[in-house]
Amino acid sequence: MKYRMQKPDIRIAAGLLMIPAFLLQPGLVVQGLQVFFLIVLAAMHGRKIRVVMITVVLASITAMNLLQENGRVLASIGSFSITLGALLTGLEKAMTLIGMIYLSQYMVSGKPRFPGWFGQLLSKQFLYFEHLVTAWKKPEKGKFIESLDTLLEEMEQGILTDEETGFSDSHSGIAGSRNAGIWDFGKAAGIVIAFWFGSAMGFAGIWP
């Protein structure tokens, strides 16, 4: 049967096109705006904004980088010094991680399913990632391994159930409502162009 691109597949393509503009962005301000854009984009496609997770990632990664002094000293607490270079590096690493998480969330929204053996294998990897991000909860104290085992068992059972309900038929005529139209292509193209336009301003040094 002739393959016709589905709506979730377009998000995968759009996300892949945005990755270089995000990872290569030299400006911290533009990177912050990109992260905000990606969070909003993921939320618009049904993903939850996890404020606690964002705060923890931002604070922990930045704090870890502050342990290595780099650049001008901004403040000192006893023998510990907060340096500008370490602070900027920590913020950059934290925002990169947060941005990639929500870009991935946007990409997997709608559960993309590609045709063929390799396509199904790739689709499963996205489903695994989605379940890890959305289902993982803070484990009880002293029960990290047990919590991880439970999560992996749920993932395995979920994939088996998905296969039993017709994973390989996701591109059949029955799933026609998932077929992409001109509007879907146009919307994705607009998102990519807007993202790259903002990045270009950072590359050009228009924004710091």
N, C-alpha and C positions, 0 to 999 in steps of 0.2 A: 504493500500500500504506500502511495506517495506521501512523504513526510511533509507536514505543514507546521510551521513554527508556532509554538504555543506562547501564551502570555508570560508564564514564568520563565520561559527560555529567553525572552527579550530582556528580562531583568538581569539574567546571568550575563548576557552580552554587554548590557549597559554598565554593569558593575565592573567587568573586566576592562572596559575602556576607561573607566574612572580611576582605576588603581594606579596607573603611572602618574597621573596628575596629582594624586594624593601623596604617594610615597616619595616623589621627587620634589615636593614643595619645599623651598628653602625658607620661606617666611613663616614665623611662628604665629603672627596675627592671622594670616590667610589660612594656615593650618587649623587654627581654632575655629574659624568660620566654616571651614570644610567639615570639621567634626560636627558642628551644630547642624549643618545642612544634612549630613548623613543620618544623624539622629532623628531629625524631623522626617526625612524621607522614609526611614524604617518605620517610624510611628504611623505615617500615612498609609502604610501597607500592612497594618495590623500588628506590628511588633511592639512589645512593651518597652517603655523607657525605664530602665533600672537605675534610679538615681543613686541608690546605695552602692551598687557595683561601680558606677562611674566615679563616685567620690572615693571609694576605697582604692581603685586602680590609680587614679590621679594622685592621691596622697601618698600611697605606698611607693610607687615607682619614683616619684619626685623625691621623697625622703631618702630612699636608697641611694640616689645619685648625689645627694647633698653630702654623703659620707666621703666623697672624693672631691677635695678642694680643686677648684678650677676657675681661674680668673680673679676679677676684683672682689674683694671682701665686702659684703653688704652689711653683715652684722656678725657679732660674736657672742656666744654663750659659754663662758668659761674658756676652755681650750678648743671648743668646737666653733668653726667658722662657716657661715653661709656665704657661698661665693656665687657670683652672677653666672659664670659658665656652667657650673654644676646645676643650678636652678633651671636654666634654659634647656640644658640637655635633658634633665628629668622631665620637664613639661613636654618637650618634643616627643620623647619615647612614650610617655603616658598617653598623649593625644593620638599618636600613631596607633597604639594598641586599641584604644577606644574607637577610633574611626574605622579600623579594619573590622572590629566586631560588628558595628552597626552597618557597615557596607555589606558584610557577609549576611547579616540579617535581612537586608533589603533583597539581596540576590537569591536567598532561599525562600523568601515569602512566596507562597503559592505552590511550594513543593515541585520544583522543576523535574521533568522526566523526559529524558532524551531517548530517541529510538535506537535500536540495535543493542548488541551485547555490551559494547563499551559504553554506550550512552546510559544503559541501565546501571552499570557499575558506577559511573560518575554520579548519576542521580542519587544512588544510595549513599555516597560519601557526603553529599549535601544534606541528606536526611539525617545522617548520623550527627553531623555538625549542628544542625538545627535542634536536635533533641538534646545534645550535650549542653547547648547554651540556654535553652528554654526550660529544661526539666531539672537541671542540677540545682540543688539546694545546699545550704551550708550544713555539712554533716554534724552529727552529734559529737560531742567531745569524746575522743577515744574510739570512734566508730567510723573513721575515714574509709578504711578498706571495705567494711560492710556496706556503707552507703554507695561506694563506687561499684561494688558487685551488683547491688540492686539496680542501679542506673543502667549498667551494661546489659543485665538480663531483660530489663524493660525495652531497651533498644533492640535487642535481638528478637524479642517477641513481636515488637512493632513492625520490624522489617518482614518477618515471616507472615504476619497477618496481611501486610500490604501486598505481598506476593500472592497470597491466596485469593485476594480480592481482585486480582488482575493488574498487577504492576505493569506487565508488558503490553497491556492493551490501552495504556493511558493516552496513546495518540490515535486511537480508533475514532470512528464517527460518533461513538457514544459520548466522547469527551469533547464534542464540537464546541461547546460553550467556552472552552479554554483556548480555542484558536485565536491567534492574534489578527487584528485588523489594522487598517491604516492609522486609526487614532492611537492604537497601542504603540506602533512604531514611532509616530510623531511625538508622543509624550516622552518615550524613552530617549529619543534624539534630543528633545528639548532639555531634559535633565542632564544629559552628557555635555551638551554645548554650554549650558549655564555653569556647570561644574568646571569645565576647562577654561571658560572665560574668566572666572574668578581666579583660577590658578595662574593664568597667563599674566594677570596683574601682579601676582606675587613674583613670578619669574622675572618680570620686567622691573621689579623694584618699585612699582607704583604704591603698593602697600608694604609696610615693613614686615 
